[in-house]
Amino acid sequence: MRRRTRFAQFAVLGIVLLMAGPAMAEDASTDPIAQAVFKCQKDKAIDATFYADKVDLTLSDGRSLELPQVISGSGARYANADESFVFWNKGDTAFVTEGVEEKMTYAECVATK
């Protein structure tokens, strides 16, 4: 009887965790995991707030973007739907490419904090 009761307790706990799992994951993805300010060539800068699956950027030209993380061979890569804006980050460095020609508009960016 005791074994059956313990099994029932674990079964109920498992169901509760399964039901709470998506909510817990959603809450975790809304908390920033890191923040950085990147100083780039030509007196440009990028303020970045990193989350589990996206990055929020504020560029020195006044634009603000929220980009989802996408597949990358090395480092972290974030891009809009048509990949006309891509933010690359590896360690304390970053850069931005824009347009179909993938022109580097923010180059040699280094984190300052």
Biopython code that builds the backbone (N, CA, C, O; Angstrom):
import numpy as np
from Bio.PDB.StructureBuilder import StructureBuilder

atoms = [
    (1, "MET", "N", (0.819, -1.189, 0.000)),
    (1, "MET", "CA", (0.000, 0.000, 0.000)),
    (1, "MET", "C", (0.866, 1.258, 0.000)),
    (1, "MET", "O", (0.579, 2.220, -0.713)),
    (2, "ARG", "N", (1.920, 1.241, 0.800)),
    (2, "ARG", "CA", (2.797, 2.388, 0.886)),
    (2, "ARG", "C", (3.466, 2.684, -0.459)),
    (2, "ARG", "O", (3.604, 3.846, -0.842)),
    (3, "ARG", "N", (3.879, 1.635, -1.173)),
    (3, "ARG", "CA", (4.514, 1.780, -2.471)),
    (3, "ARG", "C", (3.549, 2.439, -3.457)),
    (3, "ARG", "O", (3.960, 3.304, -4.230)),
    (4, "ARG", "N", (2.293, 2.051, -3.443)),
    (4, "ARG", "CA", (1.278, 2.597, -4.329)),
    (4, "ARG", "C", (1.047, 4.079, -4.025)),
    (4, "ARG", "O", (0.886, 4.877, -4.948)),
    (5, "THR", "N", (1.029, 4.457, -2.743)),
    (5, "THR", "CA", (0.826, 5.847, -2.341)),
    (5, "THR", "C", (1.988, 6.719, -2.820)),
    (5, "THR", "O", (1.774, 7.812, -3.345)),
    (6, "ARG", "N", (3.222, 6.231, -2.638)),
    (6, "ARG", "CA", (4.393, 6.985, -3.082)),
    (6, "ARG", "C", (4.368, 7.143, -4.598)),
    (6, "ARG", "O", (4.687, 8.218, -5.107)),
    (7, "PHE", "N", (3.994, 6.091, -5.329)),
    (7, "PHE", "CA", (3.890, 6.175, -6.788)),
    (7, "PHE", "C", (2.863, 7.235, -7.183)),
    (7, "PHE", "O", (3.104, 8.015, -8.104)),
    (8, "ALA", "N", (1.746, 7.270, -6.511)),
    (8, "ALA", "CA", (0.702, 8.257, -6.805)),
    (8, "ALA", "C", (1.213, 9.667, -6.551)),
    (8, "ALA", "O", (0.895, 10.581, -7.311)),
    (9, "GLN", "N", (2.001, 9.861, -5.494)),
    (9, "GLN", "CA", (2.548, 11.188, -5.201)),
    (9, "GLN", "C", (3.496, 11.627, -6.317)),
    (9, "GLN", "O", (3.445, 12.772, -6.765)),
    (10, "PHE", "N", (4.365, 10.709, -6.767)),
    (10, "PHE", "CA", (5.283, 11.052, -7.853)),
    (10, "PHE", "C", (4.535, 11.310, -9.156)),
    (10, "PHE", "O", (4.914, 12.192, -9.926)),
    (11, "ALA", "N", (3.477, 10.546, -9.404)),
    (11, "ALA", "CA", (2.684, 10.751, -10.619)),
    (11, "ALA", "C", (2.042, 12.134, -10.617)),
    (11, "ALA", "O", (2.058, 12.829, -11.632)),
    (12, "VAL", "N", (1.479, 12.531, -9.483)),
    (12, "VAL", "CA", (0.854, 13.860, -9.378)),
    (12, "VAL", "C", (1.911, 14.949, -9.542)),
    (12, "VAL", "O", (1.672, 15.935, -10.239)),
    (13, "LEU", "N", (3.084, 14.788, -8.907)),
    (13, "LEU", "CA", (4.159, 15.760, -9.027)),
    (13, "LEU", "C", (4.593, 15.884, -10.486)),
    (13, "LEU", "O", (4.810, 16.992, -10.977)),
    (14, "GLY", "N", (4.720, 14.760, -11.176)),
    (14, "GLY", "CA", (5.099, 14.781, -12.591)),
    (14, "GLY", "C", (4.099, 15.533, -13.440)),
    (14, "GLY", "O", (4.492, 16.303, -14.317)),
    (15, "ILE", "N", (2.823, 15.330, -13.202)),
    (15, "ILE", "CA", (1.781, 16.032, -13.960)),
    (15, "ILE", "C", (1.847, 17.528, -13.692)),
    (15, "ILE", "O", (1.733, 18.330, -14.619)),
    (16, "VAL", "N", (2.031, 17.911, -12.432)),
    (16, "VAL", "CA", (2.134, 19.332, -12.085)),
    (16, "VAL", "C", (3.333, 19.960, -12.781)),
    (16, "VAL", "O", (3.220, 21.058, -13.326)),
    (17, "LEU", "N", (4.478, 19.286, -12.773)),
    (17, "LEU", "CA", (5.662, 19.829, -13.431)),
    (17, "LEU", "C", (5.476, 19.933, -14.935)),
    (17, "LEU", "O", (5.919, 20.908, -15.542)),
    (18, "LEU", "N", (4.835, 18.958, -15.542)),
    (18, "LEU", "CA", (4.574, 19.026, -16.979)),
    (18, "LEU", "C", (3.678, 20.195, -17.324)),
    (18, "LEU", "O", (3.899, 20.880, -18.323)),
    (19, "MET", "N", (2.672, 20.424, -16.506)),
    (19, "MET", "CA", (1.755, 21.536, -16.759)),
    (19, "MET", "C", (2.438, 22.877, -16.514)),
    (19, "MET", "O", (2.153, 23.847, -17.217)),
    (20, "ALA", "N", (3.326, 22.952, -15.538)),
    (20, "ALA", "CA", (4.006, 24.203, -15.215)),
    (20, "ALA", "C", (5.208, 24.441, -16.114)),
    (20, "ALA", "O", (5.666, 25.577, -16.228)),
    (21, "GLY", "N", (5.728, 23.409, -16.752)),
    (21, "GLY", "CA", (6.926, 23.514, -17.573)),
    (21, "GLY", "C", (6.906, 24.633, -18.586)),
    (21, "GLY", "O", (7.829, 25.447, -18.603)),
    (22, "PRO", "N", (5.871, 24.713, -19.453)),
    (22, "PRO", "CA", (5.852, 25.804, -20.426)),
    (22, "PRO", "C", (5.833, 27.177, -19.771)),
    (22, "PRO", "O", (6.484, 28.097, -20.266)),
    (23, "ALA", "N", (5.119, 27.337, -18.697)),
    (23, "ALA", "CA", (5.077, 28.636, -18.013)),
    (23, "ALA", "C", (6.439, 28.967, -17.428)),
    (23, "ALA", "O", (6.891, 30.109, -17.508)),
    (24, "MET", "N", (7.099, 27.968, -16.836)),
    (24, "MET", "CA", (8.426, 28.203, -16.279)),
    (24, "MET", "C", (9.406, 28.570, -17.379)),
    (24, "MET", "O", (10.211, 29.486, -17.210)),
    (25, "ALA", "N", (9.350, 27.865, -18.510)),
    (25, "ALA", "CA", (10.240, 28.155, -19.629)),
    (25, "ALA", "C", (9.969, 29.538, -20.183)),
    (25, "ALA", "O", (10.903, 30.254, -20.544)),
    (26, "GLU", "N", (8.694, 29.928, -20.257)),
    (26, "GLU", "CA", (8.344, 31.250, -20.762)),
    (26, "GLU", "C", (8.905, 32.333, -19.861)),
    (26, "GLU", "O", (9.438, 33.329, -20.350)),
    (27, "ASP", "N", (8.793, 32.152, -18.551)),
    (27, "ASP", "CA", (9.328, 33.128, -17.613)),
    (27, "ASP", "C", (10.839, 33.237, -17.755)),
    (27, "ASP", "O", (11.386, 34.339, -17.721)),
    (28, "ALA", "N", (11.515, 32.108, -17.913)),
    (28, "ALA", "CA", (12.971, 32.117, -18.026)),
    (28, "ALA", "C", (13.416, 32.860, -19.274)),
    (28, "ALA", "O", (14.445, 33.535, -19.245)),
    (29, "SER", "N", (12.665, 32.755, -20.378)),
    (29, "SER", "CA", (13.074, 33.406, -21.616)),
    (29, "SER", "C", (12.855, 34.913, -21.572)),
    (29, "SER", "O", (13.369, 35.631, -22.430)),
    (30, "THR", "N", (12.099, 35.411, -20.588)),
    (30, "THR", "CA", (11.886, 36.849, -20.488)),
    (30, "THR", "C", (12.939, 37.523, -19.620)),
    (30, "THR", "O", (12.999, 38.752, -19.572)),
    (31, "ASP", "N", (13.765, 36.749, -18.937)),
    (31, "ASP", "CA", (14.819, 37.305, -18.103)),
    (31, "ASP", "C", (16.108, 37.419, -18.915)),
    (31, "ASP", "O", (16.531, 36.445, -19.536)),
    (32, "PRO", "N", (16.735, 38.594, -18.918)),
    (32, "PRO", "CA", (18.015, 38.726, -19.633)),
    (32, "PRO", "C", (19.068, 37.805, -19.028)),
    (32, "PRO", "O", (19.117, 37.612, -17.813)),
    (33, "ILE", "N", (19.911, 37.240, -19.893)),
    (33, "ILE", "CA", (21.003, 36.407, -19.397)),
    (33, "ILE", "C", (22.331, 37.159, -19.439)),
    (33, "ILE", "O", (23.287, 36.774, -18.765)),
    (34, "ALA", "N", (22.391, 38.241, -20.236)),
    (34, "ALA", "CA", (23.612, 39.053, -20.310)),
    (34, "ALA", "C", (23.294, 40.379, -20.992)),
    (34, "ALA", "O", (22.333, 40.500, -21.752)),
    (35, "GLN", "N", (24.125, 41.359, -20.698)),
    (35, "GLN", "CA", (24.033, 42.658, -21.356)),
    (35, "GLN", "C", (25.433, 43.095, -21.730)),
    (35, "GLN", "O", (26.395, 42.786, -21.026)),
    (36, "ALA", "N", (25.552, 43.816, -22.843)),
    (36, "ALA", "CA", (26.862, 44.296, -23.274)),
    (36, "ALA", "C", (26.701, 45.562, -24.096)),
    (36, "ALA", "O", (25.684, 45.774, -24.757)),
    (37, "VAL", "N", (27.728, 46.396, -24.039)),
    (37, "VAL", "CA", (27.822, 47.560, -24.908)),
    (37, "VAL", "C", (29.037, 47.318, -25.784)),
    (37, "VAL", "O", (30.148, 47.140, -25.286)),
    (38, "PHE", "N", (28.818, 47.314, -27.089)),
    (38, "PHE", "CA", (29.899, 47.097, -28.047)),
    (38, "PHE", "C", (30.274, 48.426, -28.686)),
    (38, "PHE", "O", (29.406, 49.138, -29.191)),
    (39, "LYS", "N", (31.554, 48.764, -28.669)),
    (39, "LYS", "CA", (32.077, 49.943, -29.360)),
    (39, "LYS", "C", (32.657, 49.460, -30.677)),
    (39, "LYS", "O", (33.432, 48.504, -30.720)),
    (40, "CYS", "N", (32.267, 50.141, -31.760)),
    (40, "CYS", "CA", (32.632, 49.696, -33.103)),
    (40, "CYS", "C", (33.441, 50.770, -33.833)),
    (40, "CYS", "O", (33.619, 51.881, -33.334)),
    (41, "GLN", "N", (33.924, 50.415, -35.023)),
    (41, "GLN", "CA", (34.614, 51.376, -35.880)),
    (41, "GLN", "C", (33.701, 52.551, -36.198)),
    (41, "GLN", "O", (32.480, 52.438, -36.092)),
    (42, "LYS", "N", (34.276, 53.653, -36.578)),
    (42, "LYS", "CA", (33.556, 54.858, -37.003)),
    (42, "LYS", "C", (32.653, 55.413, -35.903)),
    (42, "LYS", "O", (31.584, 55.954, -36.184)),
    (43, "ASP", "N", (33.090, 55.278, -34.647)),
    (43, "ASP", "CA", (32.349, 55.786, -33.485)),
    (43, "ASP", "C", (30.924, 55.262, -33.385)),
    (43, "ASP", "O", (30.044, 55.953, -32.871)),
    (44, "LYS", "N", (30.690, 54.059, -33.868)),
    (44, "LYS", "CA", (29.381, 53.427, -33.746)),
    (44, "LYS", "C", (29.357, 52.564, -32.492)),
    (44, "LYS", "O", (30.402, 52.177, -31.969)),
    (45, "ALA", "N", (28.143, 52.267, -32.015)),
    (45, "ALA", "CA", (27.994, 51.440, -30.818)),
    (45, "ALA", "C", (26.715, 50.615, -30.910)),
    (45, "ALA", "O", (25.764, 50.975, -31.603)),
    (46, "ILE", "N", (26.727, 49.502, -30.190)),
    (46, "ILE", "CA", (25.575, 48.608, -30.097)),
    (46, "ILE", "C", (25.361, 48.272, -28.628)),
    (46, "ILE", "O", (26.270, 47.773, -27.964)),
    (47, "ASP", "N", (24.162, 48.545, -28.119)),
    (47, "ASP", "CA", (23.764, 48.074, -26.787)),
    (47, "ASP", "C", (22.972, 46.795, -27.003)),
    (47, "ASP", "O", (21.985, 46.789, -27.739)),
    (48, "ALA", "N", (23.394, 45.722, -26.371)),
    (48, "ALA", "CA", (22.753, 44.418, -26.565)),
    (48, "ALA", "C", (22.295, 43.828, -25.243)),
    (48, "ALA", "O", (23.036, 43.811, -24.260)),
    (49, "THR", "N", (21.056, 43.344, -25.239)),
    (49, "THR", "CA", (20.521, 42.594, -24.105)),
    (49, "THR", "C", (20.191, 41.205, -24.618)),
    (49, "THR", "O", (19.339, 41.035, -25.490)),
    (50, "PHE", "N", (20.874, 40.216, -24.067)),
    (50, "PHE", "CA", (20.743, 38.840, -24.530)),
    (50, "PHE", "C", (19.745, 38.069, -23.674)),
    (50, "PHE", "O", (19.723, 38.194, -22.450)),
    (51, "TYR", "N", (18.923, 37.272, -24.344)),
    (51, "TYR", "CA", (17.960, 36.375, -23.708)),
    (51, "TYR", "C", (18.282, 34.963, -24.190)),
    (51, "TYR", "O", (19.166, 34.787, -25.028)),
    (52, "ALA", "N", (17.591, 33.970, -23.683)),
    (52, "ALA", "CA", (17.863, 32.579, -24.045)),
    (52, "ALA", "C", (17.726, 32.334, -25.541)),
    (52, "ALA", "O", (18.458, 31.515, -26.096)),
    (53, "ASP", "N", (16.796, 33.032, -26.211)),
    (53, "ASP", "CA", (16.528, 32.736, -27.625)),
    (53, "ASP", "C", (16.454, 33.969, -28.522)),
    (53, "ASP", "O", (16.010, 33.880, -29.667)),
    (54, "LYS", "N", (16.892, 35.128, -28.000)),
    (54, "LYS", "CA", (16.822, 36.355, -28.800)),
    (54, "LYS", "C", (17.779, 37.384, -28.231)),
    (54, "LYS", "O", (18.385, 37.185, -27.178)),
    (55, "VAL", "N", (17.905, 38.509, -28.964)),
    (55, "VAL", "CA", (18.680, 39.645, -28.489)),
    (55, "VAL", "C", (17.903, 40.920, -28.804)),
    (55, "VAL", "O", (17.279, 41.029, -29.860)),
    (56, "ASP", "N", (17.942, 41.876, -27.892)),
    (56, "ASP", "CA", (17.399, 43.210, -28.129)),
    (56, "ASP", "C", (18.581, 44.131, -28.357)),
    (56, "ASP", "O", (19.501, 44.187, -27.541)),
    (57, "LEU", "N", (18.556, 44.857, -29.472)),
    (57, "LEU", "CA", (19.654, 45.750, -29.816)),
    (57, "LEU", "C", (19.178, 47.193, -29.867)),
    (57, "LEU", "O", (18.062, 47.474, -30.304)),
    (58, "THR", "N", (20.023, 48.096, -29.422)),
    (58, "THR", "CA", (19.846, 49.523, -29.641)),
    (58, "THR", "C", (21.127, 49.995, -30.309)),
    (58, "THR", "O", (22.217, 49.894, -29.745)),
    (59, "LEU", "N", (20.973, 50.511, -31.522)),
    (59, "LEU", "CA", (22.125, 50.943, -32.313)),
    (59, "LEU", "C", (22.345, 52.439, -32.141)),
    (59, "LEU", "O", (21.408, 53.183, -31.854)),
    (60, "SER", "N", (23.584, 52.872, -32.317)),
    (60, "SER", "CA", (23.913, 54.285, -32.143)),
    (60, "SER", "C", (23.246, 55.166, -33.194)),
    (60, "SER", "O", (23.209, 56.385, -33.024)),
    (61, "ASP", "N", (22.717, 54.592, -34.277)),
    (61, "ASP", "CA", (21.989, 55.391, -35.274)),
    (61, "ASP", "C", (20.518, 55.574, -34.907)),
    (61, "ASP", "O", (19.747, 56.150, -35.675)),
    (62, "GLY", "N", (20.127, 55.071, -33.704)),
    (62, "GLY", "CA", (18.772, 55.280, -33.210)),
    (62, "GLY", "C", (17.811, 54.117, -33.406)),
    (62, "GLY", "O", (16.704, 54.138, -32.867)),
    (63, "ARG", "N", (18.206, 53.119, -34.154)),
    (63, "ARG", "CA", (17.319, 51.972, -34.378)),
    (63, "ARG", "C", (17.328, 51.028, -33.176)),
    (63, "ARG", "O", (18.339, 50.868, -32.492)),
    (64, "SER", "N", (16.170, 50.410, -32.942)),
    (64, "SER", "CA", (16.035, 49.352, -31.931)),
    (64, "SER", "C", (15.446, 48.135, -32.610)),
    (64, "SER", "O", (14.471, 48.240, -33.354)),
    (65, "LEU", "N", (16.040, 46.980, -32.356)),
    (65, "LEU", "CA", (15.583, 45.749, -32.983)),
    (65, "LEU", "C", (15.531, 44.624, -31.978)),
    (65, "LEU", "O", (16.327, 44.578, -31.039)),
    (66, "GLU", "N", (14.592, 43.714, -32.175)),
    (66, "GLU", "CA", (14.526, 42.455, -31.426)),
    (66, "GLU", "C", (14.718, 41.357, -32.454)),
    (66, "GLU", "O", (13.930, 41.232, -33.391)),
    (67, "LEU", "N", (15.766, 40.561, -32.280)),
    (67, "LEU", "CA", (16.101, 39.530, -33.267)),
    (67, "LEU", "C", (16.135, 38.148, -32.614)),
    (67, "LEU", "O", (16.722, 37.983, -31.545)),
    (68, "PRO", "N", (15.513, 37.163, -33.246)),
    (68, "PRO", "CA", (15.606, 35.798, -32.735)),
    (68, "PRO", "C", (16.974, 35.198, -33.059)),
    (68, "PRO", "O", (17.612, 35.563, -34.047)),
    (69, "GLN", "N", (17.409, 34.267, -32.205)),
    (69, "GLN", "CA", (18.654, 33.562, -32.482)),
    (69, "GLN", "C", (18.399, 32.562, -33.595)),
    (69, "GLN", "O", (17.365, 31.895, -33.614)),
    (70, "VAL", "N", (19.346, 32.459, -34.526)),
    (70, "VAL", "CA", (19.242, 31.528, -35.653)),
    (70, "VAL", "C", (20.490, 30.657, -35.689)),
    (70, "VAL", "O", (21.450, 30.895, -34.956)),
    (71, "ILE", "N", (20.465, 29.665, -36.534)),
    (71, "ILE", "CA", (21.563, 28.701, -36.617)),
    (71, "ILE", "C", (22.863, 29.390, -37.012)),
    (71, "ILE", "O", (22.899, 30.253, -37.889)),
    (72, "SER", "N", (23.939, 28.973, -36.326)),
    (72, "SER", "CA", (25.265, 29.517, -36.590)),
    (72, "SER", "C", (26.294, 28.411, -36.482)),
    (72, "SER", "O", (26.170, 27.516, -35.645)),
    (73, "GLY", "N", (27.305, 28.472, -37.325)),
    (73, "GLY", "CA", (28.376, 27.495, -37.256)),
    (73, "GLY", "C", (29.333, 27.771, -36.109)),
    (73, "GLY", "O", (29.959, 26.857, -35.572)),
    (74, "SER", "N", (29.440, 29.051, -35.739)),
    (74, "SER", "CA", (30.344, 29.448, -34.671)),
    (74, "SER", "C", (29.839, 30.743, -34.057)),
    (74, "SER", "O", (29.414, 31.646, -34.778)),
    (75, "GLY", "N", (29.879, 30.842, -32.755)),
    (75, "GLY", "CA", (29.385, 32.036, -32.082)),
    (75, "GLY", "C", (27.868, 32.054, -32.069)),
    (75, "GLY", "O", (27.223, 31.021, -32.248)),
    (76, "ALA", "N", (27.303, 33.233, -31.855)),
    (76, "ALA", "CA", (25.848, 33.395, -31.834)),
    (76, "ALA", "C", (25.443, 34.300, -32.982)),
    (76, "ALA", "O", (26.107, 35.295, -33.272)),
    (77, "ARG", "N", (24.353, 33.944, -33.627)),
    (77, "ARG", "CA", (23.873, 34.684, -34.796)),
    (77, "ARG", "C", (22.397, 34.976, -34.585)),
    (77, "ARG", "O", (21.620, 34.089, -34.234)),
    (78, "TYR", "N", (22.017, 36.239, -34.804)),
    (78, "TYR", "CA", (20.640, 36.691, -34.632)),
    (78, "TYR", "C", (20.243, 37.404, -35.912)),
    (78, "TYR", "O", (21.017, 38.195, -36.451)),
    (79, "ALA", "N", (19.031, 37.126, -36.407)),
    (79, "ALA", "CA", (18.636, 37.714, -37.690)),
    (79, "ALA", "C", (17.139, 37.943, -37.766)),
    (79, "ALA", "O", (16.355, 37.251, -37.117)),
    (80, "ASN", "N", (16.750, 38.938, -38.581)),
    (80, "ASN", "CA", (15.322, 39.127, -38.847)),
    (80, "ASN", "C", (14.871, 38.050, -39.835)),
    (80, "ASN", "O", (15.688, 37.255, -40.301)),
    (81, "ALA", "N", (13.582, 38.020, -40.154)),
    (81, "ALA", "CA", (12.995, 36.921, -40.940)),
    (81, "ALA", "C", (13.660, 36.726, -42.303)),
    (81, "ALA", "O", (13.910, 35.590, -42.707)),
    (82, "ASP", "N", (13.948, 37.809, -43.012)),
    (82, "ASP", "CA", (14.547, 37.658, -44.344)),
    (82, "ASP", "C", (16.071, 37.774, -44.323)),
    (82, "ASP", "O", (16.713, 37.816, -45.373)),
    (83, "GLU", "N", (16.639, 37.825, -43.129)),
    (83, "GLU", "CA", (18.087, 37.922, -42.912)),
    (83, "GLU", "C", (18.710, 39.133, -43.591)),
    (83, "GLU", "O", (19.875, 39.101, -43.986)),
    (84, "SER", "N", (17.926, 40.205, -43.725)),
    (84, "SER", "CA", (18.476, 41.453, -44.258)),
    (84, "SER", "C", (19.211, 42.233, -43.169)),
    (84, "SER", "O", (19.905, 43.207, -43.458)),
    (85, "PHE", "N", (19.056, 41.799, -41.916)),
    (85, "PHE", "CA", (19.810, 42.362, -40.793)),
    (85, "PHE", "C", (20.281, 41.197, -39.940)),
    (85, "PHE", "O", (19.470, 40.420, -39.435)),
    (86, "VAL", "N", (21.602, 41.076, -39.779)),
    (86, "VAL", "CA", (22.178, 39.971, -39.002)),
    (86, "VAL", "C", (23.194, 40.530, -38.007)),
    (86, "VAL", "O", (24.094, 41.285, -38.374)),
    (87, "PHE", "N", (23.031, 40.147, -36.749)),
    (87, "PHE", "CA", (23.961, 40.509, -35.682)),
    (87, "PHE", "C", (24.727, 39.257, -35.301)),
    (87, "PHE", "O", (24.130, 38.250, -34.919)),
    (88, "TRP", "N", (26.039, 39.314, -35.403)),
    (88, "TRP", "CA", (26.906, 38.193, -35.053)),
    (88, "TRP", "C", (27.655, 38.523, -33.772)),
    (88, "TRP", "O", (28.116, 39.652, -33.601)),
    (89, "ASN", "N", (27.782, 37.561, -32.874)),
    (89, "ASN", "CA", (28.479, 37.759, -31.626)),
    (89, "ASN", "C", (29.290, 36.517, -31.291)),
    (89, "ASN", "O", (28.784, 35.395, -31.327)),
    (90, "LYS", "N", (30.554, 36.741, -30.967)),
    (90, "LYS", "CA", (31.407, 35.644, -30.521)),
    (90, "LYS", "C", (32.316, 36.199, -29.439)),
    (90, "LYS", "O", (33.135, 37.083, -29.690)),
    (91, "GLY", "N", (32.162, 35.667, -28.231)),
    (91, "GLY", "CA", (32.949, 36.164, -27.111)),
    (91, "GLY", "C", (32.631, 37.622, -26.849)),
    (91, "GLY", "O", (31.469, 37.983, -26.664)),
    (92, "ASP", "N", (33.661, 38.469, -26.831)),
    (92, "ASP", "CA", (33.434, 39.888, -26.582)),
    (92, "ASP", "C", (33.459, 40.724, -27.859)),
    (92, "ASP", "O", (33.631, 41.942, -27.804)),
    (93, "THR", "N", (33.286, 40.067, -29.018)),
    (93, "THR", "CA", (33.272, 40.785, -30.291)),
    (93, "THR", "C", (31.928, 40.604, -30.996)),
    (93, "THR", "O", (31.181, 39.666, -30.719)),
    (94, "ALA", "N", (31.644, 41.522, -31.909)),
    (94, "ALA", "CA", (30.397, 41.455, -32.663)),
    (94, "ALA", "C", (30.537, 42.252, -33.954)),
    (94, "ALA", "O", (31.463, 43.047, -34.118)),
    (95, "PHE", "N", (29.591, 42.019, -34.866)),
    (95, "PHE", "CA", (29.461, 42.857, -36.053)),
    (95, "PHE", "C", (28.057, 42.688, -36.617)),
    (95, "PHE", "O", (27.341, 41.752, -36.262)),
    (96, "VAL", "N", (27.676, 43.605, -37.500)),
    (96, "VAL", "CA", (26.354, 43.590, -38.114)),
    (96, "VAL", "C", (26.530, 43.603, -39.626)),
    (96, "VAL", "O", (27.356, 44.339, -40.166)),
    (97, "THR", "N", (25.724, 42.763, -40.305)),
    (97, "THR", "CA", (25.646, 42.836, -41.767)),
    (97, "THR", "C", (24.209, 43.184, -42.138)),
    (97, "THR", "O", (23.257, 42.795, -41.461)),
    (98, "GLU", "N", (24.081, 43.941, -43.251)),
    (98, "GLU", "CA", (22.754, 44.357, -43.686)),
    (98, "GLU", "C", (22.614, 44.226, -45.194)),
    (98, "GLU", "O", (23.586, 44.333, -45.941)),
    (99, "GLY", "N", (21.372, 43.989, -45.621)),
    (99, "GLY", "CA", (21.028, 43.920, -47.033)),
    (99, "GLY", "C", (21.398, 42.606, -47.677)),
    (99, "GLY", "O", (22.068, 41.765, -47.076)),
    (100, "VAL", "N", (20.947, 42.438, -48.922)),
    (100, "VAL", "CA", (21.230, 41.197, -49.647)),
    (100, "VAL", "C", (22.718, 41.055, -49.940)),
    (100, "VAL", "O", (23.223, 39.943, -50.098)),
    (101, "GLU", "N", (23.415, 42.186, -50.013)),
    (101, "GLU", "CA", (24.856, 42.129, -50.258)),
    (101, "GLU", "C", (25.651, 41.883, -48.973)),
    (101, "GLU", "O", (26.877, 41.778, -49.006)),
    (102, "GLU", "N", (24.938, 41.791, -47.831)),
    (102, "GLU", "CA", (25.541, 41.522, -46.526)),
    (102, "GLU", "C", (26.657, 42.511, -46.199)),
    (102, "GLU", "O", (27.740, 42.131, -45.754)),
    (103, "LYS", "N", (26.365, 43.777, -46.429)),
    (103, "LYS", "CA", (27.331, 44.842, -46.146)),
    (103, "LYS", "C", (27.524, 44.966, -44.634)),
    (103, "LYS", "O", (26.552, 45.022, -43.880)),
    (104, "MET", "N", (28.789, 45.007, -44.198)),
    (104, "MET", "CA", (29.089, 45.137, -42.780)),
    (104, "MET", "C", (28.917, 46.606, -42.391)),
    (104, "MET", "O", (29.715, 47.461, -42.776)),
    (105, "THR", "N", (27.860, 46.882, -41.620)),
    (105, "THR", "CA", (27.549, 48.262, -41.246)),
    (105, "THR", "C", (28.050, 48.625, -39.847)),
    (105, "THR", "O", (28.229, 49.804, -39.539)),
    (106, "TYR", "N", (28.270, 47.639, -39.019)),
    (106, "TYR", "CA", (28.886, 47.822, -37.705)),
    (106, "TYR", "C", (30.029, 46.831, -37.663)),
    (106, "TYR", "O", (29.801, 45.623, -37.597)),
    (107, "ALA", "N", (31.279, 47.334, -37.701)),
    (107, "ALA", "CA", (32.451, 46.478, -37.853)),
    (107, "ALA", "C", (33.366, 46.578, -36.642)),
    (107, "ALA", "O", (33.416, 47.597, -35.953)),
    (108, "GLU", "N", (34.086, 45.490, -36.406)),
    (108, "GLU", "CA", (35.110, 45.404, -35.353)),
    (108, "GLU", "C", (34.592, 45.933, -34.014)),
    (108, "GLU", "O", (35.221, 46.778, -33.378)),
    (109, "CYS", "N", (33.446, 45.423, -33.608)),
    (109, "CYS", "CA", (32.819, 45.840, -32.343)),
    (109, "CYS", "C", (33.386, 45.007, -31.194)),
    (109, "CYS", "O", (33.526, 43.789, -31.301)),
    (110, "VAL", "N", (33.704, 45.682, -30.107)),
    (110, "VAL", "CA", (34.293, 45.022, -28.933)),
    (110, "VAL", "C", (33.495, 45.445, -27.700)),
    (110, "VAL", "O", (33.200, 46.625, -27.516)),
    (111, "ALA", "N", (33.151, 44.475, -26.864)),
    (111, "ALA", "CA", (32.382, 44.752, -25.649)),
    (111, "ALA", "C", (33.220, 45.573, -24.686)),
    (111, "ALA", "O", (34.407, 45.315, -24.485)),
    (112, "THR", "N", (32.562, 46.581, -24.088)),
    (112, "THR", "CA", (33.257, 47.436, -23.136)),
    (112, "THR", "C", (32.863, 47.122, -21.713)),
    (112, "THR", "O", (33.566, 47.512, -20.781)),
    (113, "LYS", "N", (31.749, 46.422, -21.520)),
    (113, "LYS", "CA", (31.338, 46.031, -20.175)),
    (113, "LYS", "C", (30.498, 44.792, -20.210)),
    (113, "LYS", "O", (30.060, 44.314, -19.165)),
]
sb = StructureBuilder()
sb.init_structure("model")
sb.init_model(0)
sb.init_chain("A")
sb.init_seg("    ")
for serial, (resi, resn, name, xyz) in enumerate(atoms, 1):
    if name == "N":
        sb.init_residue(resn, " ", resi, " ")
    sb.init_atom(name, np.array(xyz, "f"), 0.0, 1.0, " ", f" {name:<3s}", serial, name[0])
structure = sb.get_structure()
